[in-house]
């Protein structure tokens, strides 16, 4: 398992569009991907779960990836968050 702490930079947080892109991209990976936010573990492949978490700009989140392609998934997750999707 790999984990990475990152700050959400998108001015609108992970609202509908960026959450959709993020979930869609994470679904391409075989490994399990989670977002930890405010002591809650969220399935990063679920659009509804991401939206329900209300992740705002400036929120510090942890990305967790576990499985065969965890390194590639982590790289893509960080890329998406840093690009302000």
C-alpha positions, 0 to 999 in steps of 0.5 A: 500500500502507498499513501500520499498526503496532498492539499486540494488546490482547485478553488471549488474543491472536488465538486461534480466535474473534478470529482467525476474526472477523478473517479473515472480515472481511478476506475481504470486501475485494478487496485483499490483507491481511497481518499481519507478526509476528516477521518473518513475513508472514501472510495475514490472510484465512486463519484457519489462518495467523493461528492458526499465528502464535501472536499473543499479547496485547501482541504488536506487529504490522504490518497491510499492505493493498494494493489497491483498497479498502486504506484501508477494509480498514485501517480495519476491521482496526484497528477489530477489533484495538482492539476486542479482538474 
